[in-house]
Amino acid sequence: MTGRTHDLAAFTALVLVATALPSLPSMSYATLILAFGANFVGGLFPDIDQKTSDFWDNFRLGPFVAKVVCPFLGGHRNVSHSLVGLVLIGSLAHFSLQLLVKLVNLEIDPSVVWWAFMIGVVSHIIMDLPTKAGVPFLWPMDWKFGIPPFRALRMESGKFVEKWVVFPGLLALTAWTLFSHYQSVLTFFKQGLH
């Protein structure tokens, strides 16, 4: 999948999770803004193993850092797209957020930000399942999982199906979810933020 599809998928997943909860926790505007940013970063994060990833393009000196970091990650779609990687990424993000809150003395809810980030990460891995390359859930084993199970039936990243079916489908799902939960979304923005 392309970076923009991963961005939209991360946001769609965040909207689906938020509207499925019985109620959202009360949070500060800073927490909400940081959670949206974390979700965006999480949607691209598993591609840190690829020098040409949109993830690296979003940071100053990103392409330079990518040249140093990527060789240690074993190539595209290895550890960062696996269950082991998911645990490592989640642990690193949790530790980093706790440290950031203490050092900068931010008045944010780190658990909300962490969940938003991880929803983005998981959405990325799920969205890579229907691609030709599949996902190595059981890394370091070299088995690639995909949906459908037959590689020939899966789509190519950035091609017709992604551009004209998947991306518009994600837009429609997000719009429909927000519209169908309009009242609860409005209530959250009126009463749940401080």
Backbone bond lengths (Angstrom), bond angles and torsions (degrees), N, CA, C in turn:
res aa  C-N    CA-C-N  psi(-1)  N-CA   C-N-CA  omega(-1)  CA-C   N-CA-C  phi
1 M - - - 1.453 - - 1.516 109.97 -
2 T 1.308 115.25 151.41 1.459 119.96 177.51 1.527 110.03 -80.29
3 G 1.324 115.71 165.52 1.460 120.77 -179.26 1.517 112.77 -59.54
4 R 1.323 117.24 -40.65 1.467 118.39 -177.58 1.525 111.41 -68.23
5 T 1.342 117.50 -33.65 1.466 119.90 176.15 1.516 109.97 -67.92
6 H 1.339 117.34 -40.97 1.463 120.15 177.05 1.523 111.38 -63.79
7 D 1.338 117.68 -38.76 1.466 120.72 176.62 1.526 111.08 -59.85
8 L 1.326 115.72 -49.34 1.460 120.26 -179.16 1.521 111.39 -65.62
9 A 1.328 117.44 -39.79 1.468 120.91 179.16 1.526 110.85 -63.16
10 A 1.325 117.18 -38.87 1.467 120.94 178.11 1.523 110.14 -62.91
11 F 1.336 116.95 -45.25 1.463 120.60 179.30 1.530 110.98 -65.77
12 T 1.337 116.33 -42.22 1.467 120.46 178.06 1.525 110.18 -59.72
13 A 1.323 117.36 -44.93 1.466 121.30 178.93 1.529 110.66 -62.39
14 L 1.320 117.01 -40.94 1.471 120.87 178.63 1.526 110.47 -62.44
15 V 1.324 116.95 -43.15 1.463 121.26 178.55 1.538 110.35 -63.97
16 L 1.335 116.78 -43.56 1.472 120.31 179.55 1.523 111.72 -61.71
17 V 1.328 116.34 -44.87 1.474 119.89 179.76 1.525 110.16 -66.10
18 A 1.335 117.15 -45.83 1.468 120.77 -177.60 1.523 111.99 -61.71
19 T 1.328 117.19 -39.81 1.464 119.52 -179.32 1.528 112.57 -79.22
20 A 1.318 117.45 -17.71 1.463 120.53 178.06 1.528 112.09 -82.18
21 L 1.337 116.51 -21.24 1.458 119.86 179.97 1.526 110.08 -69.92
22 P 1.348 117.30 147.06 1.474 119.12 177.37 1.535 111.62 -59.55
23 S 1.330 116.44 -38.48 1.463 120.88 174.84 1.523 108.31 -159.32
24 L 1.316 115.14 146.98 1.460 120.36 177.93 1.522 108.88 -84.52
25 P 1.327 116.83 146.58 1.465 118.07 176.83 1.524 110.37 -68.63
26 S 1.311 115.98 148.88 1.452 120.41 174.31 1.527 107.74 -65.99
27 M 1.332 117.27 140.05 1.463 119.19 -176.91 1.515 110.68 -150.13
28 S 1.307 115.14 161.27 1.456 120.90 177.22 1.529 109.67 -79.24
29 Y 1.334 115.42 161.95 1.462 119.50 175.42 1.526 110.40 -60.70
30 A 1.334 116.55 -36.65 1.470 120.99 179.58 1.528 110.36 -61.76
31 T 1.329 116.26 -41.80 1.468 120.26 178.54 1.523 110.19 -63.16
32 L 1.329 116.88 -44.63 1.462 120.82 -179.24 1.530 111.10 -61.90
33 I 1.316 117.08 -46.28 1.466 120.73 -179.32 1.525 110.76 -64.73
34 L 1.331 116.60 -44.02 1.460 119.95 178.87 1.528 111.34 -65.90
35 A 1.344 116.79 -35.18 1.473 120.42 178.08 1.523 110.84 -65.00
36 F 1.343 117.34 -42.11 1.467 119.78 176.89 1.521 110.73 -62.49
37 G 1.323 116.92 -43.57 1.468 120.75 177.79 1.513 111.88 -63.18
38 A 1.339 116.68 -41.88 1.467 121.45 179.44 1.519 110.79 -65.03
39 N 1.329 116.84 -36.83 1.459 120.96 178.09 1.526 110.25 -64.83
40 F 1.319 116.61 -42.77 1.463 122.39 177.16 1.531 110.36 -60.16
41 V 1.333 116.97 -48.24 1.471 121.22 179.51 1.527 110.16 -64.30
42 G 1.331 117.23 -42.73 1.462 121.19 178.71 1.515 112.91 -60.97
43 G 1.335 116.66 -35.29 1.464 120.60 178.74 1.518 113.53 -64.51
44 L 1.330 116.33 -24.11 1.463 120.72 179.28 1.530 112.86 -105.18
45 F 1.327 117.21 -16.47 1.465 121.82 -169.31 1.528 116.00 -55.92
46 P 1.328 120.84 -42.50 1.470 118.30 -179.26 1.532 114.36 -58.05
47 D 1.319 117.42 -18.79 1.465 119.96 178.81 1.531 112.58 -87.14
48 I 1.337 117.98 18.07 1.466 120.17 175.70 1.521 110.81 -64.58
49 D 1.324 116.26 -13.76 1.466 120.77 -179.53 1.527 112.88 -86.39
50 Q 1.329 116.94 6.73 1.464 121.37 -177.99 1.539 108.98 -126.38
51 K 1.327 116.62 120.57 1.474 121.48 -176.51 1.517 113.29 -58.84
52 T 1.323 117.13 -31.24 1.462 120.91 -175.90 1.527 113.10 -92.23
53 S 1.321 117.38 9.79 1.461 121.93 -177.56 1.525 111.87 -64.98
54 D 1.329 115.96 146.36 1.462 121.26 173.51 1.526 111.01 -60.82
55 F 1.325 116.99 -25.28 1.472 120.62 178.55 1.523 110.20 -54.74
56 W 1.317 117.21 -49.26 1.469 121.38 -176.32 1.524 111.81 -70.12
57 D 1.314 117.37 -29.83 1.463 120.66 -178.74 1.531 112.71 -69.13
58 N 1.313 117.31 -16.50 1.462 121.22 -177.99 1.526 113.86 -86.93
59 F 1.316 118.18 0.03 1.461 121.31 -177.23 1.522 110.88 -125.22
60 R 1.306 114.68 142.52 1.462 119.72 174.77 1.523 107.53 -62.11
61 L 1.279 118.28 134.24 1.468 125.61 -176.35 1.531 112.85 65.31
62 G 1.335 117.02 11.40 1.458 120.85 -179.66 1.511 114.22 -55.27
63 P 1.340 118.81 -50.57 1.471 119.47 179.70 1.538 112.94 -59.90
64 F 1.331 116.79 -34.63 1.466 119.65 177.37 1.525 110.70 -67.66
65 V 1.326 116.80 -46.75 1.469 121.11 179.18 1.528 110.20 -62.27
66 A 1.342 117.06 -37.01 1.465 121.26 179.38 1.518 111.43 -59.44
67 K 1.336 117.15 -39.15 1.464 120.27 179.59 1.518 112.09 -63.66
68 V 1.318 116.64 -27.18 1.463 121.23 179.37 1.533 110.97 -85.50
69 V 1.332 116.84 -43.17 1.470 122.20 -173.05 1.530 113.23 -78.71
70 C 1.319 117.43 -44.90 1.469 121.58 -172.10 1.531 115.05 -55.29
71 P 1.330 120.50 -41.57 1.466 118.96 179.82 1.538 113.67 -60.37
72 F 1.325 117.15 -26.70 1.467 120.42 179.76 1.524 113.22 -79.07
73 L 1.322 116.86 -12.20 1.462 120.41 -176.94 1.526 113.59 -97.36
74 G 1.316 117.22 1.89 1.463 121.30 171.48 1.508 116.35 80.69
75 G 1.310 119.05 14.28 1.458 120.83 179.09 1.513 111.96 98.74
76 H 1.326 115.09 172.21 1.466 120.57 -175.88 1.518 112.04 -70.43
77 R 1.313 114.76 140.14 1.463 124.98 179.64 1.528 112.36 57.77
78 N 1.301 114.08 58.37 1.456 120.34 171.76 1.518 108.01 -120.28
79 V 1.302 117.47 -115.28 1.459 121.18 -174.09 1.527 113.06 -58.83
80 S 1.323 118.83 -38.13 1.467 120.41 -175.35 1.536 113.54 -70.56
81 H 1.319 117.51 -11.55 1.466 121.72 178.03 1.532 111.71 -110.22
82 S 1.323 117.30 17.82 1.467 121.03 -175.51 1.527 111.18 -113.75
83 L 1.324 115.35 172.57 1.467 120.63 175.93 1.528 110.43 -66.21
84 V 1.332 117.10 -38.04 1.478 120.97 175.82 1.523 109.05 -61.36
85 G 1.312 116.72 -44.94 1.459 121.40 178.85 1.518 112.03 -62.87
86 L 1.317 116.55 -38.43 1.461 121.07 179.05 1.534 110.50 -61.09
87 V 1.315 116.60 -43.13 1.474 120.76 177.73 1.526 110.37 -66.13
88 L 1.326 117.03 -44.27 1.469 120.76 179.37 1.527 111.50 -63.74
89 I 1.310 116.96 -45.87 1.466 121.45 179.39 1.525 110.18 -62.16
90 G 1.322 116.79 -45.76 1.466 121.05 179.59 1.511 112.25 -61.69
91 S 1.324 116.71 -42.72 1.477 120.67 179.48 1.519 111.33 -66.46
92 L 1.325 116.61 -43.78 1.464 121.26 179.35 1.535 110.67 -63.73
93 A 1.315 116.42 -42.82 1.470 120.30 179.15 1.519 110.90 -64.43
94 H 1.329 117.34 -42.10 1.467 121.01 179.59 1.528 110.67 -62.45
95 F 1.316 116.14 -47.67 1.467 120.69 179.26 1.530 110.76 -61.74
96 S 1.319 117.17 -44.57 1.473 121.70 -178.55 1.527 111.48 -63.16
97 L 1.330 116.80 -42.38 1.458 120.11 179.18 1.527 111.70 -64.90
98 Q 1.337 116.51 -43.21 1.471 119.74 178.55 1.519 110.32 -60.85
99 L 1.311 116.55 -43.40 1.464 121.80 179.50 1.526 110.91 -64.69
100 L 1.311 116.95 -44.26 1.464 121.60 179.67 1.525 111.71 -60.45
101 V 1.329 116.03 -44.94 1.464 120.26 179.96 1.524 110.83 -61.51
102 K 1.323 117.18 -40.31 1.474 120.62 179.86 1.526 112.21 -71.63
103 L 1.328 116.88 -43.89 1.466 120.31 -176.76 1.519 113.13 -70.50
104 V 1.307 116.83 -42.00 1.463 121.07 -175.14 1.533 111.05 -95.10
105 N 1.301 117.08 -11.14 1.469 123.03 -178.70 1.527 111.25 57.86
106 L 1.309 115.31 46.69 1.458 121.04 178.81 1.528 110.06 -76.30
107 E 1.308 115.22 143.13 1.461 119.60 175.37 1.525 108.71 -97.88
108 I 1.305 114.08 70.67 1.464 120.96 178.10 1.516 108.66 -126.69
109 D 1.312 114.72 163.35 1.463 120.90 174.53 1.526 106.93 -96.10
110 P 1.340 117.83 101.54 1.465 119.18 -175.68 1.528 113.53 -62.95
111 S 1.331 117.59 -25.61 1.470 118.34 -179.36 1.531 110.66 -69.41
112 V 1.330 118.49 -36.97 1.462 121.56 177.67 1.532 109.36 -65.27
113 V 1.327 116.37 -44.19 1.464 120.97 -179.79 1.528 109.79 -64.66
114 W 1.334 117.18 -42.21 1.464 121.00 179.96 1.532 110.78 -62.13
115 W 1.330 116.49 -46.01 1.462 119.77 179.84 1.523 111.34 -62.26
116 A 1.329 117.18 -41.16 1.469 120.36 178.48 1.524 110.49 -61.38
117 F 1.332 116.18 -42.94 1.473 120.95 178.03 1.528 110.71 -61.62
118 M 1.330 116.72 -49.23 1.463 120.93 -176.81 1.524 112.22 -66.81
119 I 1.327 118.04 -32.98 1.466 120.36 174.84 1.522 109.18 -61.93
120 G 1.327 116.54 -39.77 1.464 120.55 176.05 1.515 112.36 -63.32
121 V 1.329 116.85 -44.34 1.466 121.51 -179.74 1.531 110.47 -62.10
122 V 1.324 116.51 -48.44 1.472 120.58 -178.93 1.530 110.46 -63.66
123 S 1.335 116.82 -39.83 1.469 119.02 179.04 1.528 110.77 -61.68
124 H 1.330 116.50 -37.44 1.470 120.52 178.59 1.533 110.52 -60.17
125 I 1.308 115.88 -48.62 1.470 120.11 -177.43 1.530 110.27 -64.82
126 I 1.331 117.14 -41.40 1.464 120.68 178.85 1.534 110.78 -63.66
127 M 1.328 116.18 -40.83 1.470 119.99 -178.34 1.526 112.02 -69.18
128 D 1.330 117.93 -20.92 1.461 120.10 176.88 1.538 112.53 -82.83
129 L 1.320 117.60 -10.84 1.470 120.44 179.90 1.530 113.82 -61.20
130 P 1.339 119.70 -41.98 1.471 118.07 -178.15 1.534 114.69 -82.98
131 T 1.326 117.72 11.38 1.469 120.07 178.55 1.527 110.18 -92.43
132 K 1.313 115.57 161.39 1.466 121.43 -178.14 1.534 112.03 -55.53
133 A 1.329 117.39 -39.91 1.470 120.82 -175.28 1.524 113.10 -71.75
134 G 1.332 118.51 -26.03 1.459 120.57 -178.89 1.514 112.14 69.41
135 V 1.333 116.03 -169.74 1.465 122.74 -175.22 1.531 110.06 -132.86
136 P 1.342 117.67 130.92 1.475 120.78 179.90 1.530 112.07 -86.82
137 F 1.335 117.27 67.93 1.466 121.35 -177.86 1.529 112.58 -49.60
138 L 1.320 116.67 -40.19 1.472 121.23 -172.76 1.526 112.83 -97.70
139 W 1.327 117.53 25.72 1.451 120.69 176.22 1.528 108.51 -48.98
140 P 1.316 120.32 135.23 1.452 129.82 20.89 1.535 115.25 -87.57
141 M 1.337 117.68 0.87 1.465 118.01 173.25 1.524 108.46 -67.46
142 D 1.300 117.36 146.52 1.458 122.28 -172.30 1.527 113.06 -90.65
143 W 1.311 118.24 25.52 1.461 120.88 178.68 1.519 109.21 -83.78
144 K 1.323 116.08 130.24 1.462 121.33 177.25 1.526 108.97 -106.86
145 F 1.312 115.76 127.55 1.454 121.64 179.42 1.519 109.29 -101.19
146 G 1.310 116.40 145.04 1.450 120.70 178.58 1.508 111.32 -153.54
147 I 1.327 114.65 163.31 1.464 121.89 176.99 1.517 106.98 -127.17
148 P 1.308 118.27 121.29 1.462 129.61 -5.90 1.537 111.01 -67.47
149 P 1.314 116.37 165.44 1.464 119.43 -175.65 1.528 114.96 -63.60
150 F 1.313 117.06 -20.06 1.459 119.97 -179.34 1.524 109.74 -92.12
151 R 1.324 115.91 118.18 1.465 122.73 -175.27 1.527 112.49 -54.82
152 A 1.299 116.86 -37.28 1.464 121.07 -177.46 1.532 112.35 -62.58
153 L 1.317 117.37 -23.53 1.469 121.00 -178.33 1.530 112.94 -91.35
154 R 1.340 117.14 -5.11 1.469 120.72 -178.53 1.520 111.17 -86.37
155 M 1.301 116.33 164.71 1.468 120.76 -175.58 1.526 112.36 -94.48
156 E 1.314 114.31 161.58 1.457 121.17 175.55 1.524 108.38 -95.13
157 S 1.331 115.46 138.33 1.464 120.52 179.78 1.515 111.17 -61.41
158 G 1.348 115.30 137.29 1.447 121.11 175.23 1.516 116.07 75.83
159 K 1.317 117.10 6.00 1.473 120.17 -177.24 1.535 110.73 -99.68
160 F 1.303 117.32 -166.13 1.462 124.81 -171.76 1.534 113.09 -52.68
161 V 1.327 117.64 -51.89 1.467 120.46 -174.46 1.530 110.59 -61.78
162 E 1.319 116.72 -42.62 1.468 118.68 179.08 1.527 111.04 -65.30
163 K 1.330 116.17 -46.20 1.472 120.75 -175.67 1.527 113.54 -70.27
164 W 1.338 116.92 -37.71 1.453 119.64 -170.58 1.524 114.99 -110.85
165 V 1.336 118.01 -6.42 1.469 120.67 177.47 1.530 110.23 -122.38
166 V 1.329 116.92 -56.22 1.465 120.79 -174.35 1.526 111.89 -66.93
167 F 1.330 117.39 -53.48 1.464 120.53 -176.79 1.537 111.77 -61.08
168 P 1.345 118.35 -51.37 1.478 118.25 177.17 1.536 112.21 -62.17
169 G 1.335 117.00 -33.56 1.462 120.46 177.68 1.523 111.81 -63.94
170 L 1.332 116.07 -41.05 1.470 120.08 176.85 1.528 111.17 -65.17
171 L 1.334 116.29 -41.40 1.470 119.93 176.73 1.522 110.90 -59.94
172 A 1.318 116.37 -46.20 1.465 121.02 -179.17 1.528 110.98 -64.46
173 L 1.327 117.38 -42.52 1.463 120.78 179.46 1.528 111.01 -63.29
174 T 1.317 116.96 -42.34 1.463 120.67 179.00 1.527 110.43 -63.86
175 A 1.323 116.56 -47.80 1.469 120.52 -179.91 1.525 111.14 -61.41
176 W 1.334 116.49 -45.12 1.469 120.11 -179.98 1.530 110.97 -63.03
177 T 1.328 117.65 -42.32 1.464 121.26 -179.38 1.528 110.73 -63.70
178 L 1.314 116.77 -46.44 1.468 120.09 178.94 1.530 111.05 -64.50
179 F 1.325 117.14 -41.50 1.463 120.80 178.98 1.520 111.73 -64.58
180 S 1.329 116.63 -44.37 1.474 119.85 -177.51 1.524 112.48 -71.87
181 H 1.331 117.62 -17.73 1.468 121.70 176.68 1.531 110.73 -115.37
182 Y 1.313 114.72 27.35 1.453 121.41 -174.66 1.537 112.41 -51.97
183 Q 1.326 117.17 -47.27 1.468 121.06 -175.70 1.531 111.28 -64.26
184 S 1.322 118.10 -44.31 1.471 119.76 -179.44 1.530 111.46 -69.41
185 V 1.340 117.26 -34.17 1.463 120.70 176.92 1.527 109.48 -65.78
186 L 1.327 116.63 -44.55 1.458 121.67 179.23 1.527 110.90 -63.04
187 T 1.313 117.21 -42.82 1.463 121.56 178.31 1.523 110.76 -61.62
188 F 1.325 116.81 -41.72 1.462 119.56 178.51 1.527 110.84 -60.82
189 F 1.333 117.07 -45.96 1.461 119.64 -178.57 1.533 112.69 -68.35
190 K 1.337 116.58 -26.55 1.466 119.52 178.80 1.529 112.10 -83.64
191 Q 1.357 116.50 -39.92 1.469 119.91 -170.49 1.521 114.17 -115.81
192 G 1.319 118.61 -22.67 1.459 120.65 -173.47 1.498 115.10 -88.56
193 L 1.338 117.01 -9.57 1.461 120.49 -179.28 1.524 110.56 -106.67
194 H 1.303 115.28 143.40 1.481 120.17 178.05 1.503 110.97 -141.24
